[in-house]
Amino acid sequence: MNYCALRAAFDRTGMLPKQLWSDRVLDEARHTADPVHLVRVFGIHPHTAVRYVHAAHPDKALAKIR
């Protein structure tokens, strides 16, 4: 996909690529409460994965990573 086509798609939705990526991670966190899965799939830092799981499942308590 070329840059112009991709840019046009994002201009129509009003979203930025970073917002779309964050939404995808949060959606995956809603399906699984496993931060290790998020780390493996998206290559994010474990602390960030725990934050996404906390946002998706505020009722579940996970251990804090130091």
Predicted model as a PDB file, atoms N, CA, C, CB and O in Angstrom, pLDDT in the B-factor column:
MODEL        1                                                                  
ATOM      1  N   MET A   1       0.837  -1.155   0.000  1.00 63.00           N  
ATOM      2  CA  MET A   1       0.000   0.000   0.000  1.00 63.00           C  
ATOM      3  C   MET A   1       0.900   1.242   0.000  1.00 63.00           C  
ATOM      4  CB  MET A   1      -0.962  -0.015   1.212  1.00 63.00           C  
ATOM      5  O   MET A   1       1.849   1.327   0.779  1.00 63.00           O  
ATOM      6  N   ASN A   2       0.604   2.168  -0.849  1.00 78.00           N  
ATOM      7  CA  ASN A   2       1.452   3.355  -0.909  1.00 78.00           C  
ATOM      8  C   ASN A   2       1.027   4.392   0.141  1.00 78.00           C  
ATOM      9  CB  ASN A   2       1.400   3.971  -2.318  1.00 78.00           C  
ATOM     10  O   ASN A   2      -0.047   4.295   0.734  1.00 78.00           O  
ATOM     11  N   TYR A   3       1.868   5.349   0.343  1.00 80.00           N  
ATOM     12  CA  TYR A   3       1.665   6.362   1.385  1.00 80.00           C  
ATOM     13  C   TYR A   3       0.389   7.165   1.160  1.00 80.00           C  
ATOM     14  CB  TYR A   3       2.860   7.303   1.440  1.00 80.00           C  
ATOM     15  O   TYR A   3      -0.347   7.421   2.113  1.00 80.00           O  
ATOM     16  N   CYS A   4       0.114   7.562  -0.068  1.00 82.00           N  
ATOM     17  CA  CYS A   4      -1.053   8.400  -0.357  1.00 82.00           C  
ATOM     18  C   CYS A   4      -2.357   7.663  -0.050  1.00 82.00           C  
ATOM     19  CB  CYS A   4      -1.037   8.846  -1.825  1.00 82.00           C  
ATOM     20  O   CYS A   4      -3.284   8.252   0.507  1.00 82.00           O  
ATOM     21  N   ALA A   5      -2.433   6.404  -0.402  1.00 81.00           N  
ATOM     22  CA  ALA A   5      -3.642   5.627  -0.121  1.00 81.00           C  
ATOM     23  C   ALA A   5      -3.827   5.444   1.378  1.00 81.00           C  
ATOM     24  CB  ALA A   5      -3.580   4.258  -0.817  1.00 81.00           C  
ATOM     25  O   ALA A   5      -4.939   5.558   1.893  1.00 81.00           O  
ATOM     26  N   LEU A   6      -2.752   5.166   2.061  1.00 80.00           N  
ATOM     27  CA  LEU A   6      -2.822   4.992   3.508  1.00 80.00           C  
ATOM     28  C   LEU A   6      -3.200   6.299   4.191  1.00 80.00           C  
ATOM     29  CB  LEU A   6      -1.487   4.478   4.053  1.00 80.00           C  
ATOM     30  O   LEU A   6      -4.021   6.311   5.108  1.00 80.00           O  
ATOM     31  N   ARG A   7      -2.605   7.389   3.748  1.00 82.00           N  
ATOM     32  CA  ARG A   7      -2.904   8.708   4.319  1.00 82.00           C  
ATOM     33  C   ARG A   7      -4.365   9.081   4.086  1.00 82.00           C  
ATOM     34  CB  ARG A   7      -1.981   9.783   3.711  1.00 82.00           C  
ATOM     35  O   ARG A   7      -5.008   9.643   4.973  1.00 82.00           O  
ATOM     36  N   ALA A   8      -4.889   8.778   2.918  1.00 84.00           N  
ATOM     37  CA  ALA A   8      -6.284   9.080   2.602  1.00 84.00           C  
ATOM     38  C   ALA A   8      -7.232   8.295   3.506  1.00 84.00           C  
ATOM     39  CB  ALA A   8      -6.579   8.766   1.129  1.00 84.00           C  
ATOM     40  O   ALA A   8      -8.253   8.819   3.952  1.00 84.00           O  
ATOM     41  N   ALA A   9      -6.890   7.044   3.770  1.00 82.00           N  
ATOM     42  CA  ALA A   9      -7.726   6.226   4.653  1.00 82.00           C  
ATOM     43  C   ALA A   9      -7.755   6.799   6.066  1.00 82.00           C  
ATOM     44  CB  ALA A   9      -7.217   4.779   4.684  1.00 82.00           C  
ATOM     45  O   ALA A   9      -8.813   6.846   6.693  1.00 82.00           O  
ATOM     46  N   PHE A  10      -6.603   7.235   6.571  1.00 82.00           N  
ATOM     47  CA  PHE A  10      -6.566   7.811   7.918  1.00 82.00           C  
ATOM     48  C   PHE A  10      -7.247   9.179   7.950  1.00 82.00           C  
ATOM     49  CB  PHE A  10      -5.115   7.934   8.409  1.00 82.00           C  
ATOM     50  O   PHE A  10      -7.862   9.531   8.956  1.00 82.00           O  
ATOM     51  N   ASP A  11      -7.152   9.944   6.888  1.00 85.00           N  
ATOM     52  CA  ASP A  11      -7.818  11.249   6.839  1.00 85.00           C  
ATOM     53  C   ASP A  11      -9.341  11.098   6.879  1.00 85.00           C  
ATOM     54  CB  ASP A  11      -7.400  12.013   5.573  1.00 85.00           C  
ATOM     55  O   ASP A  11     -10.032  11.913   7.491  1.00 85.00           O  
ATOM     56  N   ARG A  12      -9.859  10.059   6.228  1.00 86.00           N  
ATOM     57  CA  ARG A  12     -11.308   9.831   6.233  1.00 86.00           C  
ATOM     58  C   ARG A  12     -11.817   9.414   7.601  1.00 86.00           C  
ATOM     59  CB  ARG A  12     -11.675   8.773   5.213  1.00 86.00           C  
ATOM     60  O   ARG A  12     -12.913   9.811   7.996  1.00 86.00           O  
ATOM     61  N   THR A  13     -11.046   8.625   8.328  1.00 83.00           N  
ATOM     62  CA  THR A  13     -11.499   8.151   9.639  1.00 83.00           C  
ATOM     63  C   THR A  13     -11.263   9.173  10.731  1.00 83.00           C  
ATOM     64  CB  THR A  13     -10.801   6.861   9.998  1.00 83.00           C  
ATOM     65  O   THR A  13     -11.945   9.148  11.755  1.00 83.00           O  
ATOM     66  N   GLY A  14     -10.313  10.071  10.535  1.00 83.00           N  
ATOM     67  CA  GLY A  14     -10.002  11.058  11.559  1.00 83.00           C  
ATOM     68  C   GLY A  14      -9.111  10.514  12.659  1.00 83.00           C  
ATOM     69  O   GLY A  14      -8.896  11.178  13.673  1.00 83.00           O  
ATOM     70  N   MET A  15      -8.593   9.315  12.465  1.00 83.00           N  
ATOM     71  CA  MET A  15      -7.709   8.706  13.454  1.00 83.00           C  
ATOM     72  C   MET A  15      -6.262   8.786  12.979  1.00 83.00           C  
ATOM     73  CB  MET A  15      -8.112   7.237  13.718  1.00 83.00           C  
ATOM     74  O   MET A  15      -5.981   8.887  11.785  1.00 83.00           O  
ATOM     75  N   LEU A  16      -5.372   8.739  13.934  1.00 84.00           N  
ATOM     76  CA  LEU A  16      -3.954   8.664  13.633  1.00 84.00           C  
ATOM     77  C   LEU A  16      -3.504   7.215  13.749  1.00 84.00           C  
ATOM     78  CB  LEU A  16      -3.132   9.579  14.576  1.00 84.00           C  
ATOM     79  O   LEU A  16      -4.148   6.440  14.455  1.00 84.00           O  
ATOM     80  N   PRO A  17      -2.420   6.820  13.081  1.00 84.00           N  
ATOM     81  CA  PRO A  17      -1.951   5.436  13.178  1.00 84.00           C  
ATOM     82  C   PRO A  17      -1.693   5.001  14.625  1.00 84.00           C  
ATOM     83  CB  PRO A  17      -0.682   5.267  12.363  1.00 84.00           C  
ATOM     84  O   PRO A  17      -1.985   3.860  14.982  1.00 84.00           O  
ATOM     85  N   LYS A  18      -1.158   5.882  15.452  1.00 88.00           N  
ATOM     86  CA  LYS A  18      -0.886   5.543  16.856  1.00 88.00           C  
ATOM     87  C   LYS A  18      -2.181   5.235  17.601  1.00 88.00           C  
ATOM     88  CB  LYS A  18      -0.136   6.693  17.555  1.00 88.00           C  
ATOM     89  O   LYS A  18      -2.217   4.328  18.432  1.00 88.00           O  
ATOM     90  N   GLN A  19      -3.242   5.981  17.309  1.00 90.00           N  
ATOM     91  CA  GLN A  19      -4.528   5.731  17.953  1.00 90.00           C  
ATOM     92  C   GLN A  19      -5.098   4.383  17.526  1.00 90.00           C  
ATOM     93  CB  GLN A  19      -5.518   6.851  17.622  1.00 90.00           C  
ATOM     94  O   GLN A  19      -5.659   3.651  18.342  1.00 90.00           O  
ATOM     95  N   LEU A  20      -4.953   4.064  16.256  1.00 87.00           N  
ATOM     96  CA  LEU A  20      -5.434   2.784  15.746  1.00 87.00           C  
ATOM     97  C   LEU A  20      -4.672   1.630  16.388  1.00 87.00           C  
ATOM     98  CB  LEU A  20      -5.298   2.727  14.218  1.00 87.00           C  
ATOM     99  O   LEU A  20      -5.267   0.617  16.755  1.00 87.00           O  
ATOM    100  N   TRP A  21      -3.368   1.782  16.523  1.00 90.00           N  
ATOM    101  CA  TRP A  21      -2.541   0.740  17.138  1.00 90.00           C  
ATOM    102  C   TRP A  21      -2.933   0.560  18.606  1.00 90.00           C  
ATOM    103  CB  TRP A  21      -1.031   1.094  17.019  1.00 90.00           C  
ATOM    104  O   TRP A  21      -3.078  -0.572  19.068  1.00 90.00           O  
ATOM    105  N   SER A  22      -3.106   1.650  19.340  1.00 93.00           N  
ATOM    106  CA  SER A  22      -3.487   1.571  20.752  1.00 93.00           C  
ATOM    107  C   SER A  22      -4.859   0.913  20.910  1.00 93.00           C  
ATOM    108  CB  SER A  22      -3.495   2.976  21.386  1.00 93.00           C  
ATOM    109  O   SER A  22      -5.077   0.123  21.829  1.00 93.00           O  
ATOM    110  N   ASP A  23      -5.774   1.246  20.008  1.00 92.00           N  
ATOM    111  CA  ASP A  23      -7.097   0.646  20.051  1.00 92.00           C  
ATOM    112  C   ASP A  23      -7.017  -0.856  19.815  1.00 92.00           C  
ATOM    113  CB  ASP A  23      -8.012   1.297  19.016  1.00 92.00           C  
ATOM    114  O   ASP A  23      -7.742  -1.628  20.443  1.00 92.00           O  
ATOM    115  N   ARG A  24      -6.145  -1.265  18.918  1.00 94.00           N  
ATOM    116  CA  ARG A  24      -5.983  -2.700  18.631  1.00 94.00           C  
ATOM    117  C   ARG A  24      -5.415  -3.445  19.840  1.00 94.00           C  
ATOM    118  CB  ARG A  24      -5.063  -2.904  17.409  1.00 94.00           C  
ATOM    119  O   ARG A  24      -5.850  -4.556  20.145  1.00 94.00           O  
ATOM    120  N   VAL A  25      -4.446  -2.839  20.528  1.00 96.00           N  
ATOM    121  CA  VAL A  25      -3.870  -3.469  21.723  1.00 96.00           C  
ATOM    122  C   VAL A  25      -4.933  -3.565  22.808  1.00 96.00           C  
ATOM    123  CB  VAL A  25      -2.637  -2.670  22.237  1.00 96.00           C  
ATOM    124  O   VAL A  25      -5.050  -4.597  23.469  1.00 96.00           O  
ATOM    125  N   LEU A  26      -5.706  -2.507  22.999  1.00 95.00           N  
ATOM    126  CA  LEU A  26      -6.755  -2.519  24.021  1.00 95.00           C  
ATOM    127  C   LEU A  26      -7.826  -3.547  23.698  1.00 95.00           C  
ATOM    128  CB  LEU A  26      -7.387  -1.134  24.156  1.00 95.00           C  
ATOM    129  O   LEU A  26      -8.337  -4.210  24.600  1.00 95.00           O  
ATOM    130  N   ASP A  27      -8.170  -3.690  22.429  1.00 96.00           N  
ATOM    131  CA  ASP A  27      -9.142  -4.700  22.028  1.00 96.00           C  
ATOM    132  C   ASP A  27      -8.620  -6.100  22.328  1.00 96.00           C  
ATOM    133  CB  ASP A  27      -9.473  -4.564  20.538  1.00 96.00           C  
ATOM    134  O   ASP A  27      -9.366  -6.959  22.799  1.00 96.00           O  
ATOM    135  N   GLU A  28      -7.357  -6.323  22.057  1.00 96.00           N  
ATOM    136  CA  GLU A  28      -6.759  -7.633  22.360  1.00 96.00           C  
ATOM    137  C   GLU A  28      -6.726  -7.862  23.869  1.00 96.00           C  
ATOM    138  CB  GLU A  28      -5.326  -7.731  21.771  1.00 96.00           C  
ATOM    139  O   GLU A  28      -6.919  -8.990  24.325  1.00 96.00           O  
ATOM    140  N   ALA A  29      -6.486  -6.814  24.643  1.00 95.00           N  
ATOM    141  CA  ALA A  29      -6.463  -6.938  26.103  1.00 95.00           C  
ATOM    142  C   ALA A  29      -7.847  -7.273  26.646  1.00 95.00           C  
ATOM    143  CB  ALA A  29      -5.948  -5.644  26.742  1.00 95.00           C  
ATOM    144  O   ALA A  29      -7.965  -7.925  27.683  1.00 95.00           O  
ATOM    145  N   ARG A  30      -8.889  -6.832  25.955  1.00 95.00           N  
ATOM    146  CA  ARG A  30     -10.252  -7.172  26.382  1.00 95.00           C  
ATOM    147  C   ARG A  30     -10.528  -8.660  26.204  1.00 95.00           C  
ATOM    148  CB  ARG A  30     -11.283  -6.350  25.594  1.00 95.00           C  
ATOM    149  O   ARG A  30     -11.294  -9.250  26.966  1.00 95.00           O  
ATOM    150  N   HIS A  31      -9.903  -9.264  25.198  1.00 95.00           N  
ATOM    151  CA  HIS A  31     -10.115 -10.686  24.935  1.00 95.00           C  
ATOM    152  C   HIS A  31      -9.297 -11.576  25.847  1.00 95.00           C  
ATOM    153  CB  HIS A  31      -9.786 -10.999  23.505  1.00 95.00           C  
ATOM    154  O   HIS A  31      -9.693 -12.708  26.127  1.00 95.00           O  
ATOM    155  N   THR A  32      -8.178 -11.089  26.307  1.00 90.00           N  
ATOM    156  CA  THR A  32      -7.324 -11.879  27.188  1.00 90.00           C  
ATOM    157  C   THR A  32      -6.811 -10.989  28.307  1.00 90.00           C  
ATOM    158  CB  THR A  32      -6.144 -12.517  26.404  1.00 90.00           C  
ATOM    159  O   THR A  32      -6.486  -9.824  28.079  1.00 90.00           O  
ATOM    160  N   ALA A  33      -6.741 -11.518  29.480  1.00 88.00           N  
ATOM    161  CA  ALA A  33      -6.216 -10.758  30.621  1.00 88.00           C  
ATOM    162  C   ALA A  33      -4.759 -11.131  30.866  1.00 88.00           C  
ATOM    163  CB  ALA A  33      -7.063 -11.019  31.895  1.00 88.00           C  
ATOM    164  O   ALA A  33      -4.243 -10.942  31.968  1.00 88.00           O  
ATOM    165  N   ASP A  34      -4.104 -11.654  29.852  1.00 92.00           N  
ATOM    166  CA  ASP A  34      -2.718 -12.109  29.984  1.00 92.00           C  
ATOM    167  C   ASP A  34      -1.762 -11.080  29.394  1.00 92.00           C  
ATOM    168  CB  ASP A  34      -2.525 -13.474  29.293  1.00 92.00           C  
ATOM    169  O   ASP A  34      -1.681 -10.942  28.174  1.00 92.00           O  
ATOM    170  N   PRO A  35      -1.030 -10.350  30.250  1.00 93.00           N  
ATOM    171  CA  PRO A  35      -0.103  -9.364  29.723  1.00 93.00           C  
ATOM    172  C   PRO A  35       1.047  -9.974  28.925  1.00 93.00           C  
ATOM    173  CB  PRO A  35       0.447  -8.551  30.847  1.00 93.00           C  
ATOM    174  O   PRO A  35       1.602  -9.320  28.042  1.00 93.00           O  
ATOM    175  N   VAL A  36       1.407 -11.211  29.227  1.00 95.00           N  
ATOM    176  CA  VAL A  36       2.483 -11.885  28.489  1.00 95.00           C  
ATOM    177  C   VAL A  36       2.077 -12.059  27.024  1.00 95.00           C  
ATOM    178  CB  VAL A  36       2.814 -13.267  29.131  1.00 95.00           C  
ATOM    179  O   VAL A  36       2.907 -11.932  26.124  1.00 95.00           O  
ATOM    180  N   HIS A  37       0.810 -12.347  26.796  1.00 96.00           N  
ATOM    181  CA  HIS A  37       0.310 -12.477  25.423  1.00 96.00           C  
ATOM    182  C   HIS A  37       0.476 -11.158  24.665  1.00 96.00           C  
ATOM    183  CB  HIS A  37      -1.177 -12.910  25.426  1.00 96.00           C  
ATOM    184  O   HIS A  37       0.898 -11.150  23.508  1.00 96.00           O  
ATOM    185  N   LEU A  38       0.144 -10.048  25.321  1.00 96.00           N  
ATOM    186  CA  LEU A  38       0.280  -8.739  24.677  1.00 96.00           C  
ATOM    187  C   LEU A  38       1.738  -8.416  24.373  1.00 96.00           C  
ATOM    188  CB  LEU A  38      -0.320  -7.646  25.563  1.00 96.00           C  
ATOM    189  O   LEU A  38       2.046  -7.842  23.328  1.00 96.00           O  
ATOM    190  N   VAL A  39       2.629  -8.785  25.281  1.00 97.00           N  
ATOM    191  CA  VAL A  39       4.059  -8.549  25.062  1.00 97.00           C  
ATOM    192  C   VAL A  39       4.534  -9.321  23.841  1.00 97.00           C  
ATOM    193  CB  VAL A  39       4.881  -8.955  26.306  1.00 97.00           C  
ATOM    194  O   VAL A  39       5.272  -8.792  23.009  1.00 97.00           O  
ATOM    195  N   ARG A  40       4.110 -10.568  23.738  1.00 97.00           N  
ATOM    196  CA  ARG A  40       4.539 -11.405  22.612  1.00 97.00           C  
ATOM    197  C   ARG A  40       3.964 -10.942  21.282  1.00 97.00           C  
ATOM    198  CB  ARG A  40       4.142 -12.839  22.857  1.00 97.00           C  
ATOM    199  O   ARG A  40       4.670 -10.915  20.274  1.00 97.00           O  
ATOM    200  N   VAL A  41       2.695 -10.581  21.274  1.00 96.00           N  
ATOM    201  CA  VAL A  41       2.031 -10.224  20.020  1.00 96.00           C  
ATOM    202  C   VAL A  41       2.449  -8.843  19.528  1.00 96.00           C  
ATOM    203  CB  VAL A  41       0.521 -10.272  20.194  1.00 96.00           C  
ATOM    204  O   VAL A  41       2.697  -8.655  18.337  1.00 96.00           O  
ATOM    205  N   PHE A  42       2.527  -7.878  20.439  1.00 96.00           N  
ATOM    206  CA  PHE A  42       2.769  -6.497  20.032  1.00 96.00           C  
ATOM    207  C   PHE A  42       4.188  -6.007  20.316  1.00 96.00           C  
ATOM    208  CB  PHE A  42       1.795  -5.600  20.721  1.00 96.00           C  
ATOM    209  O   PHE A  42       4.568  -4.932  19.851  1.00 96.00           O  
ATOM    210  N   GLY A  43       4.962  -6.761  21.058  1.00 96.00           N  
ATOM    211  CA  GLY A  43       6.334  -6.361  21.342  1.00 96.00           C  
ATOM    212  C   GLY A  43       6.429  -5.141  22.239  1.00 96.00           C  
ATOM    213  O   GLY A  43       7.349  -4.335  22.101  1.00 96.00           O  
ATOM    214  N   ILE A  44       5.487  -5.002  23.156  1.00 96.00           N  
ATOM    215  CA  ILE A  44       5.494  -3.857  24.060  1.00 96.00           C  
ATOM    216  C   ILE A  44       6.163  -4.227  25.375  1.00 96.00           C  
ATOM    217  CB  ILE A  44       4.063  -3.354  24.310  1.00 96.00           C  
ATOM    218  O   ILE A  44       6.359  -5.407  25.665  1.00 96.00           O  
ATOM    219  N   HIS A  45       6.509  -3.240  26.158  1.00 96.00           N  
ATOM    220  CA  HIS A  45       7.140  -3.441  27.459  1.00 96.00           C  
ATOM    221  C   HIS A  45       6.121  -4.097  28.406  1.00 96.00           C  
ATOM    222  CB  HIS A  45       7.664  -2.080  28.048  1.00 96.00           C  
ATOM    223  O   HIS A  45       4.934  -3.780  28.335  1.00 96.00           O  
ATOM    224  N   PRO A  46       6.559  -4.994  29.281  1.00 95.00           N  
ATOM    225  CA  PRO A  46       5.630  -5.655  30.204  1.00 95.00           C  
ATOM    226  C   PRO A  46       4.805  -4.678  31.049  1.00 95.00           C  
ATOM    227  CB  PRO A  46       6.399  -6.572  31.118  1.00 95.00           C  
ATOM    228  O   PRO A  46       3.627  -4.926  31.305  1.00 95.00           O  
ATOM    229  N   HIS A  47       5.410  -3.578  31.479  1.00 94.00           N  
ATOM    230  CA  HIS A  47       4.669  -2.591  32.271  1.00 94.00           C  
ATOM    231  C   HIS A  47       3.524  -1.993  31.446  1.00 94.00           C  
ATOM    232  CB  HIS A  47       5.618  -1.468  32.766  1.00 94.00           C  
ATOM    233  O   HIS A  47       2.431  -1.770  31.967  1.00 94.00           O  
ATOM    234  N   THR A  48       3.772  -1.739  30.183  1.00 95.00           N  
ATOM    235  CA  THR A  48       2.738  -1.202  29.301  1.00 95.00           C  
ATOM    236  C   THR A  48       1.630  -2.225  29.091  1.00 95.00           C  
ATOM    237  CB  THR A  48       3.341  -0.786  27.950  1.00 95.00           C  
ATOM    238  O   THR A  48       0.453  -1.864  29.048  1.00 95.00           O  
ATOM    239  N   ALA A  49       1.992  -3.488  28.960  1.00 95.00           N  
ATOM    240  CA  ALA A  49       0.997  -4.546  28.789  1.00 95.00           C  
ATOM    241  C   ALA A  49       0.094  -4.647  30.018  1.00 95.00           C  
ATOM    242  CB  ALA A  49       1.689  -5.896  28.525  1.00 95.00           C  
ATOM    243  O   ALA A  49      -1.116  -4.833  29.889  1.00 95.00           O  
ATOM    244  N   VAL A  50       0.676  -4.526  31.196  1.00 92.00           N  
ATOM    245  CA  VAL A  50      -0.120  -4.571  32.432  1.00 92.00           C  
ATOM    246  C   VAL A  50      -1.074  -3.378  32.474  1.00 92.00           C  
ATOM    247  CB  VAL A  50       0.803  -4.574  33.690  1.00 92.00           C  
ATOM    248  O   VAL A  50      -2.214  -3.520  32.914  1.00 92.00           O  
ATOM    249  N   ARG A  51      -0.629  -2.212  32.026  1.00 93.00           N  
ATOM    250  CA  ARG A  51      -1.497  -1.031  32.006  1.00 93.00           C  
ATOM    251  C   ARG A  51      -2.680  -1.232  31.056  1.00 93.00           C  
ATOM    252  CB  ARG A  51      -0.693   0.215  31.591  1.00 93.00           C  
ATOM    253  O   ARG A  51      -3.800  -0.827  31.368  1.00 93.00           O  
ATOM    254  N   TYR A  52      -2.442  -1.849  29.911  1.00 95.00           N  
ATOM    255  CA  TYR A  52      -3.540  -2.135  28.986  1.00 95.00           C  
ATOM    256  C   TYR A  52      -4.530  -3.134  29.595  1.00 95.00           C  
ATOM    257  CB  TYR A  52      -2.989  -2.681  27.659  1.00 95.00           C  
ATOM    258  O   TYR A  52      -5.741  -2.971  29.446  1.00 95.00           O  
ATOM    259  N   VAL A  53      -4.025  -4.158  30.275  1.00 93.00           N  
ATOM    260  CA  VAL A  53      -4.910  -5.146  30.898  1.00 93.00           C  
ATOM    261  C   VAL A  53      -5.717  -4.493  32.012  1.00 93.00           C  
ATOM    262  CB  VAL A  53      -4.097  -6.341  31.451  1.00 93.00           C  
ATOM    263  O   VAL A  53      -6.907  -4.774  32.155  1.00 93.00           O  
ATOM    264  N   HIS A  54      -5.089  -3.624  32.805  1.00 92.00           N  
ATOM    265  CA  HIS A  54      -5.819  -2.901  33.849  1.00 92.00           C  
ATOM    266  C   HIS A  54      -6.910  -2.018  33.243  1.00 92.00           C  
ATOM    267  CB  HIS A  54      -4.850  -2.045  34.685  1.00 92.00           C  
ATOM    268  O   HIS A  54      -7.998  -1.913  33.810  1.00 92.00           O  
ATOM    269  N   ALA A  55      -6.643  -1.398  32.126  1.00 93.00           N  
ATOM    270  CA  ALA A  55      -7.646  -0.556  31.476  1.00 93.00           C  
ATOM    271  C   ALA A  55      -8.806  -1.394  30.933  1.00 93.00           C  
ATOM    272  CB  ALA A  55      -7.004   0.253  30.340  1.00 93.00           C  
ATOM    273  O   ALA A  55      -9.959  -0.965  30.983  1.00 93.00           O  
ATOM    274  N   ALA A  56      -8.505  -2.571  30.424  1.00 93.00           N  
ATOM    275  CA  ALA A  56      -9.533  -3.437  29.848  1.00 93.00           C  
ATOM    276  C   ALA A  56     -10.306  -4.200  30.909  1.00 93.00           C  
ATOM    277  CB  ALA A  56      -8.908  -4.411  28.880  1.00 93.00           C  
ATOM    278  O   ALA A  56     -11.488  -4.493  30.726  1.00 93.00           O  
ATOM    279  N   HIS A  57      -9.647  -4.526  32.023  1.00 90.00           N  
ATOM    280  CA  HIS A  57     -10.257  -5.305  33.100  1.00 90.00           C  
ATOM    281  C   HIS A  57      -9.981  -4.629  34.439  1.00 90.00           C  
ATOM    282  CB  HIS A  57      -9.720  -6.763  33.104  1.00 90.00           C  
ATOM    283  O   HIS A  57      -9.143  -5.111  35.200  1.00 90.00           O  
ATOM    284  N   PRO A  58     -10.654  -3.538  34.744  1.00 85.00           N  
ATOM    285  CA  PRO A  58     -10.363  -2.834  35.994  1.00 85.00           C  
ATOM    286  C   PRO A  58     -10.731  -3.629  37.245  1.00 85.00           C  
ATOM    287  CB  PRO A  58     -11.091  -1.522  36.011  1.00 85.00           C  
ATOM    288  O   PRO A  58     -10.243  -3.330  38.335  1.00 85.00           O  
ATOM    289  N   ASP A  59     -11.586  -4.635  37.097  1.00 82.00           N  
ATOM    290  CA  ASP A  59     -12.001  -5.433  38.242  1.00 82.00           C  
ATOM    291  C   ASP A  59     -10.981  -6.511  38.627  1.00 82.00           C  
ATOM    292  CB  ASP A  59     -13.328  -6.077  37.949  1.00 82.00           C  
ATOM    293  O   ASP A  59     -11.049  -7.058  39.727  1.00 82.00           O  
ATOM    294  N   LYS A  60     -10.046  -6.816  37.738  1.00 75.00           N  
ATOM    295  CA  LYS A  60      -9.049  -7.846  38.015  1.00 75.00           C  
ATOM    296  C   LYS A  60      -7.776  -7.197  38.547  1.00 75.00           C  
ATOM    297  CB  LYS A  60      -8.746  -8.678  36.746  1.00 75.00           C  
ATOM    298  O   LYS A  60      -7.327  -6.170  38.040  1.00 75.00           O  
ATOM    299  N   ALA A  61      -7.213  -7.809  39.564  1.00 66.00           N  
ATOM    300  CA  ALA A  61      -5.974  -7.285  40.152  1.00 66.00           C  
ATOM    301  C   ALA A  61      -4.807  -8.097  39.634  1.00 66.00           C  
ATOM    302  CB  ALA A  61      -6.021  -7.324  41.709  1.00 66.00           C  
ATOM    303  O   ALA A  61      -4.796  -9.323  39.746  1.00 66.00           O  
ATOM    304  N   LEU A  62      -3.816  -7.410  39.060  1.00 61.00           N  
ATOM    305  CA  LEU A  62      -2.596  -8.060  38.592  1.00 61.00           C  
ATOM    306  C   LEU A  62      -1.419  -7.548  39.433  1.00 61.00           C  
ATOM    307  CB  LEU A  62      -2.360  -7.788  37.062  1.00 61.00           C  
ATOM    308  O   LEU A  62      -1.455  -6.436  39.959  1.00 61.00           O  
ATOM    309  N   ALA A  63      -0.417  -8.349  39.544  1.00 61.00           N  
ATOM    310  CA  ALA A  63       0.766  -7.934  40.276  1.00 61.00           C  
ATOM    311  C   ALA A  63       1.468  -6.805  39.535  1.00 61.00           C  
ATOM    312  CB  ALA A  63       1.720  -9.118  40.485  1.00 61.00           C  
ATOM    313  O   ALA A  63       1.532  -6.809  38.306  1.00 61.00           O  
ATOM    314  N   LYS A  64       1.984  -5.856  40.271  1.00 62.00           N  
ATOM    315  CA  LYS A  64       2.717  -4.750  39.657  1.00 62.00           C  
ATOM    316  C   LYS A  64       4.122  -5.202  39.279  1.00 62.00           C  
ATOM    317  CB  LYS A  64       2.778  -3.537  40.610  1.00 62.00           C  
ATOM    318  O   LYS A  64       4.761  -5.958  40.010  1.00 62.00           O  
ATOM    319  N   ILE A  65       4.586  -4.736  38.147  1.00 59.00           N  
ATOM    320  CA  ILE A  65       5.952  -5.031  37.700  1.00 59.00           C  
ATOM    321  C   ILE A  65       6.829  -3.879  38.102  1.00 59.00           C  
ATOM    322  CB  ILE A  65       6.022  -5.272  36.160  1.00 59.00           C  
ATOM    323  O   ILE A  65       6.511  -2.724  37.814  1.00 59.00           O  
ATOM    324  N   ARG A  66       7.918  -4.168  38.758  1.00 60.00           N  
ATOM    325  CA  ARG A  66       8.819  -3.110  39.220  1.00 60.00           C  
ATOM    326  C   ARG A  66       9.949  -2.899  38.288  1.00 60.00           C  
ATOM    327  CB  ARG A  66       9.351  -3.418  40.573  1.00 60.00           C  
ATOM    328  O   ARG A  66      10.799  -2.043  38.533  1.00 60.00           O  
TER     329      ARG A  66                                                      
ENDMDL                                                                          
END                                                                             
